[in-house]
Amino acid sequence: MASQRPWVVRKANQTRLWAWMPFGDGNNRIWLKSELGRIQPEWNEPEQRWEIARKHLWVLTEALAEKFGEVELTLEFSREVQHQLPERHQRCQRLRVFLPGRIPRRPR
């Protein structure tokens, strides 16, 4: 059985986030819009995932962690960004973290 942990992926070469969450009550589109505001989440039927503008990364991740208790977040970095990082971090092309529970709000 596949994991029921929701996930968010930010690919280095994509303009949209990829996200998945358990079906739950069947109102995922309505829930996404209520959490993220005036967005147009697109359901990619062949890939079975939501596609959402990248600017919603942190709001989406926090909302999923609060709703489901955890979220898997995968961030990919382009080679250009890698070269801007300190040398000890330049080997990292992909970062995967599991975020349990509530995530502290970012200062605005």
C-alpha positions, 0 to 999 in steps of 0.5 A: 500500500502506498503511503498516505502522507501528503507531499509537495515537490518543487522541481528545479525546471518546473514553474508549478509545484506538484502536490498530492494529498489523500482524497479525504472528504472529496473536497480537496479543490475547495480546501486548496482554494480556501487555504491558498486564496484566489488560485487555480489548482489544476488536477493532473489526471494522468500523474494523479497530482495537483499543480499549483503556482510555485509562490504558494510553496510555504503556505501550501506546505504549512496547510498540509502539515496542519491538516494531515499532521505531516507532509513530505517536502522535496526541493530540487535545486538548479545547478545555477542555484547550487553554485551560489550556495556555500561549498559544503552545500553544493553537492545537494541537488535535492532536499527531502524533509518530513515536516510533522505537525504544525510549522511555525509561521514565517515572519512577513 
